[in-house]
Amino acid sequence: MNFQQAYSFISEKLKTELPSYITYHTWEHTENVIRSAEELAKTENISGDDLILLKTAALFHDTGFLHHHQEHEEESCKIARKYLPEYGYNETQIEHICRLIMATRLPQLSEDHLASALCDADLYYLGTNNYTEYAERLYQESKKTNVVSNDTEWLMKQIEFLSAHTYFTRTAQDKLTSQKLATLAALQARLQHTKLHKESPLQRIQDALLAIVGVTIAGIALKLFLVPNHFFDGGVTGISLLVHELYHYNLGVVILFFNLPLIVLGYFSVGQKFAVRTLLCVILLGVCLSIIPDHSVTADKLLISIFGGAFLGIGIGLIMRVGAALDGIEVLALYALKKTSFTITEIILAFNILIFTIAAFNFGIETALYSILTYFTATRCINYVVEGLQAYTGVTIVSAKSEVIKFQLVNKLGRGITIYKGERGFLPGKYEISSDCDIIFTIITRLEFRKLKNLVYDIDPKAFIFTNEIKDASGGIIKRRGH
């Protein structure tokens, strides 16, 4: 095996033939991997022919970038099989080198000691003080190859990758893990800082305009549909409408009065920004209700229920999209949740049953039933406006080619994944046949499902995929931005 001649040949090709957009997987990177492999070999007792195989695999492991950045490991193996016979490598040695190269494909999989050493040498920089420099080069290359599109996306991918990564060799673990964890902590702090300071003046203007539009639409729903026809809604808005109808107090003042305690609760439960924005929106609604005259646009009760509820839901939904609320019932439900064993849904349902029961006794069952229809319509419109096409779907995938699918989901679709260990098989007539498999779970938006489905079936046409709608998630009250 004439490693030096192969080294001279490959170094010249990588120096002169790599595409200009390759800023990380350059000859310098290959040199660093070879150097790191030699360093690891000294303490991992790798010598003789094994050392030559390791260094040769390091030399060829990124040559696939000469042809294309996708599936470059397979291309690297093709190049190794083409040229290594000219430098005295036999078929067995070449296939071993190709197995080592394939082990570096993300997520890395180590089959033997040499593969462990090569994988650690390939990602050696993660645990050094040079991380920032090389990560920036990889970021620029990833943007050019459409792997990521912006700084925040790249930062999140790096955090996810570093969190999951583990060095294989004892030497790398002892020498590099500490610095890698320090780098991870610094990236996490940077991401937190980015989240806290990402709202631009333009975003504030857009949010303000969206809030004004939302409040106006909600005001129209109340003054042109619900109030003139003595219809009600659920939540704090429903309580306010009841008090207005029974005692004829100013509706805007009543809504502000009932929301104020809940805004204070929201300040402590959700955050200052949520509380301030909600207060401003409720005050703006009061002003809007004073300006818009009471005038019913229709006498048809069904139209009032449907369109009054729709306009109210759209208005509230737009306000929720800017991180505020016109109805603080969910804040109250969250507070009650901490004090009782009931869920938020059960608590809100109890409040609304009380509201509609009072409405039935005072204004008749028919009015109460139409008001329930109004509430249902408003709720559906809120869900659509807040989530819209971005509503989330859980996807479970069972496939014999789970390793490839996992890599594509994370690196091409850009989604995080969760893995369950399971068994596949147990078919009718073949019950005794089964095999271990990784069951993949991920969450995507509606628009991404066809892309995911095509990606999976391109890899494995026999893959089993099923979906479920994500109805609820702990850790928040409403879908909101800017917090």
C-alpha positions in Angstrom: 0.0 0.0 0.0 1.6 3.2 -1.2 -0.1 5.8 0.9 2.3 8.7 0.0 1.6 8.4 -3.7 -2.1 8.3 -3.1 -1.8 11.3 -0.8 0.0 13.3 -3.5 -2.6 12.4 -6.1 -5.7 13.2 -4.0 -4.3 16.3 -2.4 -3.7 17.8 -5.9 -7.3 16.9 -7.0 -8.9 18.4 -3.8 -6.8 21.6 -4.1 -7.7 22.3 -7.7 -11.0 20.5 -8.6 -13.4 21.2 -5.8 -16.4 23.4 -6.6 -16.0 27.0 -5.4 -19.0 26.7 -3.0 -17.2 24.1 -1.0 -15.7 26.1 1.9 -15.6 23.5 4.6 -14.9 20.1 3.0 -11.7 21.3 1.5 -8.2 19.9 1.3 -7.5 21.7 4.6 -10.3 19.7 6.3 -9.0 16.4 4.9 -5.5 17.2 6.2 -6.9 18.0 9.6 -8.8 14.6 9.6 -5.6 12.7 8.7 -3.7 14.6 11.4 -6.4 13.9 14.0 -6.5 10.2 13.0 -2.8 9.9 13.5 -3.1 11.5 16.9 -5.9 9.2 18.0 -4.0 6.2 16.6 -1.1 6.8 19.0 -3.2 6.4 22.1 -5.7 3.9 20.7 -2.9 1.4 19.7 -3.5 1.5 16.0 -0.4 0.9 14.0 1.0 -1.0 11.0 -1.4 -1.8 8.1 -4.4 -0.7 10.3 -2.9 2.8 10.5 -2.4 3.0 6.8 -6.0 1.9 6.2 -7.2 4.5 8.6 -5.2 7.3 7.0 -6.2 6.2 3.5 -9.9 6.3 4.5 -9.4 9.8 6.0 -7.7 10.8 2.7 -10.6 9.6 0.5 -13.6 10.2 2.9 -14.6 13.5 1.3 -13.4 13.1 -2.2 -17.1 12.6 -3.2 -17.4 16.4 -3.0 -15.4 16.5 -6.3 -18.7 15.3 -7.9 -21.6 16.3 -5.7 -22.4 17.3 -2.1 -25.3 14.9 -1.8 -24.5 11.2 -0.9 -20.9 12.2 -1.1 -19.8 9.1 0.9 -20.9 6.8 -1.8 -19.1 8.9 -4.4 -16.0 8.8 -2.2 -16.1 5.0 -2.2 -16.5 5.0 -6.0 -13.4 7.2 -6.3 -11.5 4.9 -3.8 -12.4 1.8 -5.8 -11.3 3.5 -9.0 -7.9 4.8 -7.9 -6.6 2.7 -5.0 -5.7 -0.4 -7.1 -3.1 1.8 -8.8 -1.4 2.3 -5.4 -1.1 -1.3 -4.3 -4.3 -1.7 -2.4 -6.0 -5.1 -2.8 -9.8 -5.6 -3.0 -10.2 -6.6 0.7 -8.3 -3.5 1.8 -10.3 -1.2 -0.5 -13.6 -2.6 0.8 -12.5 -2.1 4.4 -11.6 1.5 3.5 -15.0 2.0 2.0 -16.7 0.7 5.1 -14.7 3.2 7.1 -15.8 6.0 4.8 -19.5 5.0 5.1 -19.2 5.0 8.9 -18.7 8.8 8.7 -22.1 9.3 7.1 -24.4 11.2 9.6 -25.6 9.9 11.9 -22.2 8.2 12.3 -22.2 4.4 13.0 -19.0 2.7 14.2 -18.6 -1.0 13.4 -15.0 -1.4 14.6 -12.1 0.3 16.2 -10.8 1.9 13.0 -14.3 3.3 12.2 -14.5 4.8 15.7 -11.2 6.5 15.2 -12.1 7.9 11.7 -15.5 9.2 12.9 -13.9 11.0 15.8 -11.1 12.4 13.6 -13.8 13.7 11.2 -15.6 15.6 13.9 -12.5 16.3 16.0 -13.0 20.1 15.7 -16.3 19.9 17.7 -14.2 19.6 20.9 -11.5 22.2 20.1 -11.1 25.9 20.4 -11.3 26.0 16.5 -15.0 25.2 16.5 -16.2 28.7 15.7 -13.9 29.0 12.7 -14.8 25.7 11.1 -18.5 26.0 12.0 -18.6 29.3 10.1 -17.1 27.7 7.0 -19.6 24.8 7.2 -22.4 27.3 7.6 -21.4 29.2 4.5 -21.2 25.9 2.6 -24.6 24.7 4.0 -26.2 28.0 2.8 -24.8 27.5 -0.7 -26.1 23.9 -0.8 -29.5 24.9 0.6 -29.1 22.8 3.8 -30.0 25.9 5.9 -31.3 29.3 5.0 -30.4 31.6 8.0 -28.4 32.0 11.1 -31.1 31.0 13.5 -31.8 27.8 11.7 -28.1 26.9 11.6 -27.8 27.7 15.3 -30.6 25.3 16.1 -29.2 22.6 13.9 -25.8 22.9 15.6 -27.3 22.7 19.1 -29.4 19.7 18.1 -26.3 18.0 16.5 -24.0 18.7 19.4 -26.6 17.5 21.9 -26.9 14.2 20.2 -23.2 13.7 19.3 -20.9 11.3 21.3 -17.3 10.5 20.6 -16.6 6.8 20.1 -12.9 6.4 21.2 -11.8 6.7 24.8 -9.1 9.2 23.8 -11.5 11.6 22.1 -14.0 11.3 25.0 -11.4 12.2 27.6 -9.8 14.9 25.5 -12.6 16.6 23.6 -15.9 16.2 25.5 -15.4 18.9 28.0 -14.7 21.6 25.4 -17.6 20.3 23.2 -20.0 20.7 26.1 -18.7 24.2 26.8 -19.3 25.1 23.1 -22.8 23.6 23.3 -23.6 25.8 26.4 -22.3 28.9 24.6 -24.5 28.1 21.5 -27.6 27.5 23.7 -27.0 30.9 25.4 -26.6 32.5 22.0 -29.9 31.0 20.8 -31.7 32.3 23.9 -30.3 35.8 23.4 -31.4 35.6 19.7 -34.9 34.7 20.8 -35.1 37.5 23.3 -33.9 40.1 20.8 -35.3 38.9 17.5 -38.3 41.3 17.2 -37.5 44.1 14.8 -39.2 47.5 14.5 -40.9 46.3 11.3 -42.2 43.3 13.2 -43.7 45.6 15.9 -45.4 47.7 13.2 -46.8 44.6 11.6 -48.0 43.3 14.9 -49.7 46.6 15.7 -51.5 46.7 12.4 -52.6 43.1 12.8 -53.9 43.9 16.3 -55.8 46.9 15.1 -57.4 44.9 12.3 -58.3 42.1 14.7 -59.9 44.4 17.2 -61.9 46.1 14.5 -63.2 42.8 13.1 -64.1 41.6 16.7 -65.9 45.0 17.3 -67.9 44.6 14.1 -68.9 41.1 15.1 -70.2 42.4 18.5 -71.9 45.6 17.4 -73.3 44.5 14.0 -74.2 40.9 14.8 -74.3 39.7 18.4 -75.3 42.7 20.6 -78.3 44.0 18.5 -79.7 40.4 18.5 -79.0 39.5 22.1 -76.6 36.7 21.2 -73.8 35.5 23.4 -70.3 34.0 23.2 -68.3 31.9 25.6 -65.5 33.0 28.0 -65.1 36.5 29.3 -66.7 37.9 26.2 -69.8 35.9 27.0 -69.9 37.0 30.6 -69.5 40.6 29.5 -72.4 40.3 27.0 -74.6 38.8 29.7 -73.9 41.6 32.1 -74.5 44.1 29.4 -77.8 42.6 28.5 -79.0 42.2 32.1 -77.8 45.6 33.5 -77.2 47.7 30.3 -73.7 48.7 31.4 -71.3 50.0 28.6 -70.0 46.8 26.9 -66.5 48.1 26.4 -66.1 49.0 30.0 -67.5 45.7 31.1 -65.1 43.7 28.9 -62.2 45.8 30.3 -63.4 45.3 33.9 -63.7 41.5 33.6 -60.4 41.1 31.7 -58.3 43.3 34.1 -57.8 40.6 36.8 -57.0 38.0 34.2 -54.5 40.4 32.6 -52.8 40.6 36.0 -52.8 36.8 36.2 -51.4 36.6 32.7 -48.6 38.9 33.7 -47.3 36.3 36.2 -48.4 33.2 34.3 -47.4 34.1 30.7 -45.3 37.2 30.7 -45.1 40.9 30.7 -45.3 41.3 27.0 -48.5 39.2 26.8 -50.1 41.3 29.6 -49.2 44.7 28.1 -50.4 43.7 24.6 -53.6 42.2 25.9 -54.4 45.4 28.0 -53.8 47.6 24.9 -56.0 45.4 22.8 -58.9 45.3 25.3 -58.7 49.1 25.7 -58.7 49.5 21.9 -61.7 47.2 21.7 -63.6 49.4 24.2 -62.8 52.4 22.0 -63.9 50.5 18.9 -67.2 49.5 20.6 -67.9 53.2 21.4 -67.4 54.2 17.8 -69.4 51.5 16.0 -73.1 51.9 16.2 -75.6 49.2 17.2 -77.0 48.1 13.8 -78.0 44.5 12.9 -77.0 43.6 9.4 -79.5 40.7 9.3 -82.4 39.3 11.2 -81.7 35.7 10.2 -80.6 34.0 13.4 -78.6 31.3 11.6 -76.6 33.9 9.7 -76.1 35.9 12.9 -74.7 32.8 14.7 -72.4 31.7 11.9 -71.1 35.1 10.6 -71.1 36.8 14.0 -69.1 33.9 15.4 -66.8 33.8 12.4 -66.0 37.5 12.5 -65.4 37.3 16.3 -63.2 34.3 15.9 -61.2 35.9 13.1 -60.7 39.0 15.2 -59.6 37.1 18.3 -57.4 34.8 16.2 -55.5 37.7 14.6 -54.9 39.2 18.1 -53.6 35.9 19.4 -51.2 35.7 16.5 -49.5 38.9 17.8 -49.1 37.3 21.3 -52.1 38.9 23.0 -55.8 38.0 23.8 -59.2 39.6 23.9 -60.6 37.0 26.2 -58.6 36.0 29.3 -60.6 32.9 30.1 -57.6 30.7 29.2 -55.4 32.5 31.7 -58.0 31.8 34.3 -58.2 28.2 33.3 -54.4 27.9 33.5 -54.5 29.4 37.0 -57.3 27.0 38.1 -55.4 24.1 36.5 -52.6 24.7 39.1 -55.1 24.5 41.9 -57.2 21.6 40.7 -56.9 18.3 38.9 -59.1 19.4 36.0 -57.7 20.0 32.5 -57.8 23.5 30.8 -60.4 22.2 28.4 -62.7 20.9 31.2 -62.3 24.2 33.1 -63.2 26.4 30.1 -66.2 24.0 29.3 -67.5 24.4 32.9 -67.4 28.3 32.6 -69.2 28.2 29.2 -71.9 25.8 30.4 -72.6 28.2 33.3 -72.8 31.2 30.8 -75.1 29.4 28.4 -77.3 28.1 31.2 -77.8 31.6 32.5 -78.5 32.8 29.0 -81.2 30.1 28.6 -83.0 31.0 31.8 -83.0 34.8 31.0 -83.4 34.9 27.2 -84.8 31.5 26.3 -83.4 28.2 25.2 -83.4 29.1 21.5 -81.2 32.1 22.1 -78.8 29.9 24.2 -78.7 27.3 21.5 -77.9 29.9 18.8 -75.3 31.4 21.1 -73.6 27.9 21.4 -73.5 27.8 17.6 -71.9 31.2 17.7 -69.3 30.0 20.2 -68.5 26.9 18.2 -68.1 28.9 15.0 -65.8 31.4 16.7 -63.7 28.7 18.2 -63.2 27.0 14.8 -62.2 30.3 13.2 -59.8 31.1 16.0 -58.1 27.7 15.5 -57.8 28.2 11.8 -56.5 31.8 12.0 -54.0 31.0 14.8 -52.7 27.7 13.3 -53.9 27.9 9.7 -51.7 26.0 7.3 -49.1 25.7 10.0 -51.3 23.3 12.1 -49.1 20.4 13.2 -49.4 16.7 12.4 -47.6 13.9 14.1 -46.1 11.3 11.7 -45.0 7.8 12.6 -42.9 5.8 10.2 -42.0 2.1 10.3 -39.4 1.0 7.8 -36.6 -1.5 7.3 -34.5 1.5 6.0 -35.0 3.6 9.1 -31.3 4.8 9.2 -31.5 6.4 5.8 -34.9 7.9 6.5 -33.7 9.4 9.8 -30.8 11.1 8.1 -33.0 12.5 5.4 -35.7 13.8 7.8 -33.1 15.6 9.9 -30.8 16.9 7.2 -33.0 17.4 4.2 -36.4 18.1 5.7 -34.9 19.9 8.7 -37.2 18.2 11.3 -36.3 16.9 14.7 -37.2 13.2 15.3 -37.9 10.8 18.2 -37.0 7.1 17.9 -38.9 4.2 19.5 -37.4 0.8 19.6 -39.7 -1.8 18.2 -40.2 -4.9 16.0 -41.7 -5.1 12.6 -43.2 -8.1 10.8 -45.8 -10.5 12.3 -47.7 -10.6 9.0 -50.6 -13.1 8.3 -49.1 -16.4 7.4 -45.6 -15.2 8.4 -46.2 -14.5 12.1 -42.9 -16.1 13.1 -40.9 -13.6 11.0 -40.0 -10.3 12.6 -37.0 -8.0 13.0 -36.0 -5.2 15.3 -36.5 -1.7 13.9 -36.4 2.0 14.8 -39.9 3.5 14.8 -39.6 7.2 13.8 -41.8 9.9 15.1 -41.7 13.5 13.9 -44.0 16.5 13.9 -44.5 18.5 10.6 -46.9 21.1 9.2 -49.7 20.2 6.8 -47.8 21.6 3.9 -44.8 19.4 4.6 -46.7 16.1 4.6 -46.6 15.3 0.9 -42.9 16.3 0.8 -42.2 13.9 3.7 -44.3 11.1 2.2 -42.4 11.4 -1.2 -39.1 11.5 0.6 -39.8 8.3 2.6 -41.3 6.3 -0.3 -38.3 7.2 -2.5 -36.2 5.4 0.1 -38.6 2.6 1.0 -41.8 2.1 -1.1 -43.0 -0.4 1.5 -42.6 1.9 4.5 -45.7 2.2 6.8 -46.7 5.8 7.5 -49.6 7.0 9.7 -50.5 10.4 11.0 -52.4 12.0 13.8 -53.5 15.5 14.4 -51.7 17.4 17.2 -54.6 18.6 19.4 -52.9 19.8 22.5 -49.4 20.4 23.9 -48.3 21.2 27.5 -46.2 24.2 28.3 -48.4 27.0 26.9 -51.8 28.7 26.8 -52.1 29.9 23.3 -50.1 29.7 20.1 -48.2 33.0 20.2 -45.3 34.9 18.7 -42.9 37.4 20.1 -42.4 35.9 23.6 
